[in-house]
Amino acid sequence: MTSSKRHSLTRAMTRPWSILLLWQSAGWISFSVLNPIISQRVGDPADPLVPTVAIIMASLTAVLGLFALFYWRTTVQRDIGPKEQRTHKCLSCGHTILLGTAICPYCGSKTFF
C-alpha cells in the first residue's frame, strides 16, 4: 500500500468519524439532561457526578469530532490523472524524442510535434 492510498483512506475515514463523534457528544449532553429527570420519576436520588462526567465526555468527543472534521476539510484528495508526456516516438524510425522537436535527430524526418 503506497502512502497516497493511506492518505486517501485516512481522509475517507475522518468524515464519518467526525459525524459519529459529534453525535456521541450530543448523546452525552442529552444523557446529562435526562438522567436527573428519569431518576426523579423513578424515585431514586440523582447522582451529582453524572452531569459532570457527561459534560467532560461531551466536550472531549466534540473536540475530537471537530478535529476530524477540520482534518477532512483541510486535506486535499489527490486526483489520479495521466502524467504529462514530455517525450514521444518518431513516426518514421520509432526513436524517443522530446516534445517540441521539429526534426528527428536520428532519421532527419519532420515530427510535427
OpenMM code with the backbone's topology and positions (N, CA, C; nanometers):
from openmm import Vec3, app, unit

residues = "MET THR SER SER LYS ARG HIS SER LEU THR ARG ALA MET THR ARG PRO TRP SER ILE LEU LEU LEU TRP GLN SER ALA GLY TRP ILE SER PHE SER VAL LEU ASN PRO ILE ILE SER GLN ARG VAL GLY ASP PRO ALA ASP PRO LEU VAL PRO THR VAL ALA ILE ILE MET ALA SER LEU THR ALA VAL LEU GLY LEU PHE ALA LEU PHE TYR TRP ARG THR THR VAL GLN ARG ASP ILE GLY PRO LYS GLU GLN ARG THR HIS LYS CYS LEU SER CYS GLY HIS THR ILE LEU LEU GLY THR ALA ILE CYS PRO TYR CYS GLY SER LYS THR PHE PHE".split()
positions = [
    Vec3(0.0847, -0.1176, 0.0000),
    Vec3(0.0000, 0.0000, 0.0000),
    Vec3(0.0892, 0.1240, 0.0000),
    Vec3(0.0680, 0.2121, -0.0931),
    Vec3(0.1504, 0.3318, -0.1015),
    Vec3(0.0975, 0.4389, -0.0066),
    Vec3(0.1777, 0.5424, 0.0137),
    Vec3(0.1376, 0.6472, 0.1066),
    Vec3(0.0167, 0.7254, 0.0563),
    Vec3(0.0013, 0.7380, -0.0746),
    Vec3(-0.1144, 0.8109, -0.1254),
    Vec3(-0.2433, 0.7343, -0.0964),
    Vec3(-0.2385, 0.6008, -0.0997),
    Vec3(-0.3568, 0.5231, -0.0657),
    Vec3(-0.3876, 0.5366, 0.0833),
    Vec3(-0.2854, 0.5378, 0.1664),
    Vec3(-0.3077, 0.5574, 0.3088),
    Vec3(-0.3674, 0.6949, 0.3347),
    Vec3(-0.3207, 0.7952, 0.2619),
    Vec3(-0.3732, 0.9301, 0.2778),
    Vec3(-0.5209, 0.9330, 0.2396),
    Vec3(-0.5567, 0.8670, 0.1339),
    Vec3(-0.6952, 0.8644, 0.0905),
    Vec3(-0.7823, 0.7881, 0.1891),
    Vec3(-0.7295, 0.6791, 0.2449),
    Vec3(-0.8043, 0.6015, 0.3426),
    Vec3(-0.8272, 0.6831, 0.4686),
    Vec3(-0.7261, 0.7558, 0.5136),
    Vec3(-0.7403, 0.8407, 0.6312),
    Vec3(-0.8421, 0.9494, 0.6063),
    Vec3(-0.8377, 1.0092, 0.4898),
    Vec3(-0.9333, 1.1145, 0.4562),
    Vec3(-1.0742, 1.0582, 0.4469),
    Vec3(-1.0865, 0.9385, 0.3943),
    Vec3(-1.2184, 0.8770, 0.3815),
    Vec3(-1.2768, 0.8406, 0.5178),
    Vec3(-1.1917, 0.8083, 0.6137),
    Vec3(-1.2410, 0.7694, 0.7457),
    Vec3(-1.2741, 0.8885, 0.8342),
    Vec3(-1.2136, 1.0045, 0.8121),
    Vec3(-1.2319, 1.1155, 0.9047),
    Vec3(-1.3709, 1.1785, 0.8971),
    Vec3(-1.4352, 1.1782, 0.7831),
    Vec3(-1.5681, 1.2405, 0.7747),
    Vec3(-1.6718, 1.1619, 0.8546),
    Vec3(-1.6889, 1.0307, 0.8333),
    Vec3(-1.7866, 0.9601, 0.9164),
    Vec3(-1.7463, 0.9551, 1.0637),
    Vec3(-1.6163, 0.9509, 1.0892),
    Vec3(-1.5686, 0.9507, 1.2271),
    Vec3(-1.6070, 1.0805, 1.2967),
    Vec3(-1.5940, 1.1931, 1.2275),
    Vec3(-1.6305, 1.3215, 1.2883),
    Vec3(-1.7806, 1.3287, 1.3140),
    Vec3(-1.8610, 1.2777, 1.2221),
    Vec3(-2.0065, 1.2798, 1.2410),
    Vec3(-2.0452, 1.1927, 1.3600),
    Vec3(-1.9855, 1.0751, 1.3702),
    Vec3(-2.0160, 0.9871, 1.4830),
    Vec3(-1.9739, 1.0479, 1.6158),
    Vec3(-1.8598, 1.1131, 1.6191),
    Vec3(-1.8145, 1.1747, 1.7439),
    Vec3(-1.9029, 1.2932, 1.7828),
    Vec3(-1.9476, 1.3705, 1.6863),
    Vec3(-2.0369, 1.4813, 1.7193),
    Vec3(-2.1728, 1.4309, 1.7678),
    Vec3(-2.2231, 1.3211, 1.7105),
    Vec3(-2.3462, 1.2608, 1.7612),
    Vec3(-2.3244, 1.2050, 1.9018),
    Vec3(-2.2070, 1.1499, 1.9257),
    Vec3(-2.1760, 1.0973, 2.0585),
    Vec3(-2.1761, 1.2093, 2.1625),
    Vec3(-2.1212, 1.3241, 2.1275),
    Vec3(-2.1221, 1.4367, 2.2222),
    Vec3(-2.2652, 1.4846, 2.2472),
    Vec3(-2.3498, 1.4827, 2.1449),
    Vec3(-2.4908, 1.5176, 2.1650),
    Vec3(-2.5588, 1.4161, 2.2562),
    Vec3(-2.5204, 1.2899, 2.2447),
    Vec3(-2.5741, 1.1866, 2.3328),
    Vec3(-2.5325, 1.2068, 2.4772),
    Vec3(-2.4084, 1.2476, 2.4984),
    Vec3(-2.3637, 1.2748, 2.6362),
    Vec3(-2.4386, 1.3924, 2.6953),
    Vec3(-2.4644, 1.4949, 2.6159),
    Vec3(-2.5388, 1.6110, 2.6652),
    Vec3(-2.6818, 1.5703, 2.7001),
    Vec3(-2.7463, 1.4944, 2.6130),
    Vec3(-2.8838, 1.4516, 2.6418),
    Vec3(-2.8877, 1.3569, 2.7608),
    Vec3(-2.7852, 1.2755, 2.7795),
    Vec3(-2.7791, 1.1875, 2.8959),
    Vec3(-2.7696, 1.2679, 3.0247),
    Vec3(-2.6906, 1.3749, 3.0243),
    Vec3(-2.6791, 1.4560, 3.1453),
    Vec3(-2.8084, 1.5300, 3.1763),
    Vec3(-2.8884, 1.5606, 3.0740),
    Vec3(-3.0160, 1.6290, 3.0959),
    Vec3(-3.1241, 1.5299, 3.1385),
    Vec3(-3.1264, 1.4117, 3.0765),
    Vec3(-3.2333, 1.3158, 3.1028),
    Vec3(-3.2124, 1.2339, 3.2302),
    Vec3(-3.0893, 1.2162, 3.2751),
    Vec3(-3.0638, 1.1331, 3.3921),
    Vec3(-3.1336, 1.1862, 3.5178),
    Vec3(-3.1270, 1.3150, 3.5514),
    Vec3(-3.1999, 1.3615, 3.6698),
    Vec3(-3.3522, 1.3497, 3.6553),
    Vec3(-3.4027, 1.3691, 3.5347),
    Vec3(-3.5478, 1.3589, 3.5129),
    Vec3(-3.5941, 1.2151, 3.5335),
    Vec3(-3.5200, 1.1195, 3.4789),
    Vec3(-3.5559, 0.9787, 3.4942),
    Vec3(-3.5413, 0.9360, 3.6402),
    Vec3(-3.4350, 0.9813, 3.7063),
    Vec3(-3.4163, 0.9461, 3.8478),
    Vec3(-3.5289, 1.0019, 3.9339),
    Vec3(-3.5759, 1.1199, 3.9042),
    Vec3(-3.6845, 1.1803, 3.9793),
    Vec3(-3.8143, 1.1036, 3.9598),
    Vec3(-3.8421, 1.0586, 3.8383),
    Vec3(-3.9650, 0.9829, 3.8117),
    Vec3(-3.9618, 0.8448, 3.8758),
    Vec3(-3.8451, 0.7838, 3.8797),
    Vec3(-3.8327, 0.6509, 3.9392),
    Vec3(-3.8352, 0.6605, 4.0915),
    Vec3(-3.7872, 0.7687, 4.1458),
    Vec3(-3.7843, 0.7862, 4.2897),
    Vec3(-3.6462, 0.7687, 4.3494),
    Vec3(-3.5465, 0.7435, 4.2688),
    Vec3(-3.4087, 0.7314, 4.3172),
    Vec3(-3.3441, 0.8692, 4.3203),
    Vec3(-3.2483, 0.8886, 4.4120),
    Vec3(-3.1769, 1.0170, 4.4108),
    Vec3(-3.0831, 1.0256, 4.2900),
    Vec3(-3.0731, 1.1425, 4.2317),
    Vec3(-2.9858, 1.1625, 4.1166),
    Vec3(-2.8411, 1.1702, 4.1630),
    Vec3(-2.7542, 1.1092, 4.0887),
    Vec3(-2.6119, 1.1114, 4.1206),
    Vec3(-2.5537, 1.2450, 4.0745),
    Vec3(-2.4914, 1.3222, 4.1631),
    Vec3(-2.4384, 1.4527, 4.1207),
    Vec3(-2.3143, 1.4419, 4.0325),
    Vec3(-2.2532, 1.3256, 4.0273),
    Vec3(-2.1332, 1.3084, 3.9456),
    Vec3(-2.1654, 1.2872, 3.7976),
    Vec3(-2.2872, 1.2401, 3.7678),
    Vec3(-2.3246, 1.2086, 3.6296),
    Vec3(-2.3198, 1.3312, 3.5382),
    Vec3(-2.3779, 1.4452, 3.5752),
    Vec3(-2.3702, 1.5600, 3.4835),
    Vec3(-2.2270, 1.6089, 3.4610),
    Vec3(-2.1432, 1.6019, 3.5634),
    Vec3(-2.0044, 1.6452, 3.5483),
    Vec3(-1.9293, 1.5569, 3.4498),
    Vec3(-1.9430, 1.4260, 3.4678),
    Vec3(-1.8761, 1.3321, 3.3766),
    Vec3(-1.9328, 1.3456, 3.2354),
    Vec3(-2.0636, 1.3655, 3.2235),
    Vec3(-2.1254, 1.3792, 3.0914),
    Vec3(-2.0769, 1.5053, 3.0208),
    Vec3(-2.0612, 1.6142, 3.0939),
    Vec3(-2.0123, 1.7385, 3.0325),
    Vec3(-1.8677, 1.7211, 2.9861),
    Vec3(-1.7847, 1.6560, 3.0684),
    Vec3(-1.6447, 1.6323, 3.0302),
    Vec3(-1.6380, 1.5438, 2.9067),
    Vec3(-1.7146, 1.4347, 2.9056),
    Vec3(-1.7125, 1.3439, 2.7900),
    Vec3(-1.7696, 1.4116, 2.6650),
    Vec3(-1.8719, 1.4937, 2.6820),
    Vec3(-1.9295, 1.5653, 2.5666),
    Vec3(-1.8283, 1.6617, 2.5080),
    Vec3(-1.7552, 1.7317, 2.5933),
    Vec3(-1.6567, 1.8271, 2.5412),
    Vec3(-1.5403, 1.7551, 2.4738),
    Vec3(-1.4958, 1.6436, 2.5309),
    Vec3(-1.3854, 1.5695, 2.4684),
    Vec3(-1.4250, 1.5111, 2.3332),
    Vec3(-1.5420, 1.4507, 2.3253),
    Vec3(-1.5839, 1.3937, 2.1965),
    Vec3(-1.6127, 1.5027, 2.0936),
    Vec3(-1.6635, 1.6179, 2.1397),
    Vec3(-1.6873, 1.7282, 2.0458),
    Vec3(-1.5554, 1.7815, 1.9912),
    Vec3(-1.4540, 1.7919, 2.0762),
    Vec3(-1.3230, 1.8387, 2.0295),
    Vec3(-1.2640, 1.7402, 1.9296),
    Vec3(-1.2717, 1.6103, 1.9592),
    Vec3(-1.2206, 1.5098, 1.8647),
    Vec3(-1.2990, 1.5117, 1.7335),
    Vec3(-1.4300, 1.5266, 1.7417),
    Vec3(-1.5115, 1.5323, 1.6208),
    Vec3(-1.4811, 1.6540, 1.5368),
    Vec3(-1.4620, 1.7689, 1.6014),
    Vec3(-1.4289, 1.8901, 1.5267),
    Vec3(-1.2886, 1.8820, 1.4669),
    Vec3(-1.1952, 1.8188, 1.5393),
    Vec3(-1.0616, 1.7999, 1.4833),
    Vec3(-1.0668, 1.7100, 1.3598),
    Vec3(-1.1447, 1.6020, 1.3655),
    Vec3(-1.1570, 1.5128, 1.2494),
    Vec3(-1.2233, 1.5852, 1.1323),
    Vec3(-1.3233, 1.6670, 1.1613),
    Vec3(-1.3884, 1.7438, 1.0552),
    Vec3(-1.2931, 1.8463, 0.9951),
    Vec3(-1.2134, 1.9105, 1.0793),
    Vec3(-1.1136, 2.0062, 1.0314),
    Vec3(-1.0088, 1.9356, 0.9451),
    Vec3(-0.9639, 1.8171, 0.9889),
    Vec3(-0.8662, 1.7411, 0.9109),
    Vec3(-0.9243, 1.7017, 0.7764),
    Vec3(-1.0508, 1.6603, 0.7750),
    Vec3(-1.1132, 1.6196, 0.6491),
    Vec3(-1.1268, 1.7381, 0.5542),
    Vec3(-1.1603, 1.8558, 0.6079),
    Vec3(-1.1785, 1.9731, 0.5228),
    Vec3(-1.0466, 2.0296, 0.4701),
    Vec3(-0.9375, 2.0126, 0.5451),
    Vec3(-0.8117, 2.0751, 0.5047),
    Vec3(-0.7232, 1.9850, 0.4208),
    Vec3(-0.7435, 1.8551, 0.4235),
    Vec3(-0.6617, 1.7675, 0.3398),
    Vec3(-0.7179, 1.7665, 0.1987),
    Vec3(-0.6301, 1.7574, 0.1045),
    Vec3(-0.6691, 1.7619, -0.0357),
    Vec3(-0.6615, 1.6208, -0.0920),
    Vec3(-0.7668, 1.5797, -0.1563),
    Vec3(-0.7675, 1.4499, -0.2220),
    Vec3(-0.6934, 1.4654, -0.3544),
    Vec3(-0.5916, 1.3877, -0.3712),
    Vec3(-0.5143, 1.3972, -0.4956),
    Vec3(-0.5891, 1.3285, -0.6087),
    Vec3(-0.6028, 1.3989, -0.7176),
    Vec3(-0.6675, 1.3407, -0.8339),
    Vec3(-0.5676, 1.2532, -0.9075),
    Vec3(-0.6141, 1.1373, -0.9462),
    Vec3(-0.5292, 1.0469, -1.0223),
    Vec3(-0.5515, 1.0780, -1.1687),
    Vec3(-0.4475, 1.1180, -1.2353),
    Vec3(-0.4577, 1.1540, -1.3757),
    Vec3(-0.3327, 1.1113, -1.4498),
    Vec3(-0.3372, 1.1165, -1.5788),
    Vec3(-0.2187, 1.0773, -1.6545),
    Vec3(-0.1063, 1.1783, -1.6351),
    Vec3(0.0155, 1.1262, -1.6331),
    Vec3(0.1321, 1.2131, -1.6241),
    Vec3(0.1482, 1.2904, -1.7537),
    Vec3(0.1985, 1.4102, -1.7412),
    Vec3(0.2210, 1.4907, -1.8606),
    Vec3(0.3336, 1.4274, -1.9416),
    Vec3(0.3056, 1.4004, -2.0653),
    Vec3(0.4025, 1.3337, -2.1505),
    Vec3(0.4997, 1.4366, -2.2080),
    Vec3(0.6289, 1.4138, -2.1859),
    Vec3(0.7302, 1.5085, -2.2343),
    Vec3(0.8084, 1.4519, -2.3529),
    Vec3(0.7835, 1.3281, -2.3850),
    Vec3(0.8506, 1.2663, -2.4998),
    Vec3(0.7468, 1.1962, -2.5862),
    Vec3(0.7870, 1.1665, -2.7070),
    Vec3(0.7048, 1.0880, -2.7974),
    Vec3(0.7967, 1.0117, -2.8906),
    Vec3(0.7397, 0.9241, -2.9671),
    Vec3(0.8199, 0.8448, -3.0599),
    Vec3(0.8092, 0.9025, -3.1997),
    Vec3(0.9201, 0.8973, -3.2684),
    Vec3(0.9235, 0.9418, -3.4074),
    Vec3(0.8380, 0.8471, -3.4906),
    Vec3(0.7566, 0.9031, -3.5791),
    Vec3(0.6696, 0.8208, -3.6622),
    Vec3(0.7455, 0.7421, -3.7672),
    Vec3(0.8656, 0.7873, -3.8038),
    Vec3(0.9418, 0.7181, -3.9077),
    Vec3(1.0310, 0.6084, -3.8507),
    Vec3(1.1151, 0.6438, -3.7514),
    Vec3(1.2132, 0.5466, -3.7037),
    Vec3(1.1785, 0.4849, -3.5684),
    Vec3(1.0893, 0.5486, -3.4914),
    Vec3(1.0477, 0.4914, -3.3640),
    Vec3(1.1314, 0.5306, -3.2441),
    Vec3(1.2335, 0.6145, -3.2635),
    Vec3(1.3151, 0.6596, -3.1507),
    Vec3(1.2357, 0.7581, -3.0638),
    Vec3(1.2661, 0.7591, -2.9354),
    Vec3(1.2015, 0.8516, -2.8434),
    Vec3(1.2700, 0.9872, -2.8518),
    Vec3(1.1880, 1.0913, -2.8753),
    Vec3(1.2419, 1.2269, -2.8846),
    Vec3(1.1579, 1.3191, -2.7977),
    Vec3(1.2133, 1.4340, -2.7626),
    Vec3(1.1449, 1.5298, -2.6778),
    Vec3(1.0345, 1.6009, -2.7537),
    Vec3(0.9312, 1.6443, -2.6791),
    Vec3(0.8257, 1.7239, -2.7405),
    Vec3(0.8828, 1.8573, -2.7859),
    Vec3(0.8299, 1.9102, -2.8899),
    Vec3(0.8762, 2.0377, -2.9427),
    Vec3(0.9897, 2.0241, -3.0425),
    Vec3(1.0402, 1.9037, -3.0623),
    Vec3(1.1460, 1.8821, -3.1597),
    Vec3(1.0826, 1.8714, -3.2982),
    Vec3(1.1253, 1.9587, -3.3895),
    Vec3(1.0641, 1.9620, -3.5218),
    Vec3(1.1208, 1.8546, -3.6143),
    Vec3(1.2502, 1.8209, -3.5977),
    Vec3(1.3148, 1.7221, -3.6846),
    Vec3(1.3778, 1.6151, -3.5964),
    Vec3(1.3537, 1.4890, -3.6280),
    Vec3(1.4101, 1.3778, -3.5509),
    Vec3(1.5622, 1.3778, -3.5663),
    Vec3(1.6385, 1.3746, -3.4558),
    Vec3(1.7846, 1.3753, -3.4669),
    Vec3(1.8414, 1.2437, -3.5182),
    Vec3(1.7630, 1.1372, -3.5216),
    Vec3(1.8131, 1.0065, -3.5642),
    Vec3(1.7941, 0.9827, -3.7130),
    Vec3(1.6730, 1.0145, -3.7636),
    Vec3(1.6475, 0.9859, -3.9050),
    Vec3(1.6303, 1.1128, -3.9890),
    Vec3(1.6111, 1.2284, -3.9284),
    Vec3(1.6001, 1.3539, -4.0018),
    Vec3(1.4608, 1.3845, -4.0536),
    Vec3(1.3609, 1.3037, -4.0217),
    Vec3(1.2277, 1.3308, -4.0720),
    Vec3(1.1584, 1.4366, -3.9831),
    Vec3(1.0596, 1.5017, -4.0418),
    Vec3(0.9826, 1.6000, -3.9666),
    Vec3(0.8849, 1.5269, -3.8726),
    Vec3(0.8788, 1.5726, -3.7487),
    Vec3(0.7975, 1.5027, -3.6499),
    Vec3(0.6588, 1.5639, -3.6308),
    Vec3(0.6418, 1.6895, -3.6635),
    Vec3(0.5157, 1.7608, -3.6498),
    Vec3(0.4687, 1.7714, -3.5041),
    Vec3(0.5577, 1.7605, -3.4080),
    Vec3(0.5190, 1.7755, -3.2677),
    Vec3(0.5883, 1.8959, -3.2116),
] * unit.nanometer
topology = app.Topology()
chain = topology.addChain("A")
for resn in residues:
    res = topology.addResidue(resn, chain)
    for name in ("N", "CA", "C"):
        topology.addAtom(name, app.Element.getBySymbol(name[0]), res)
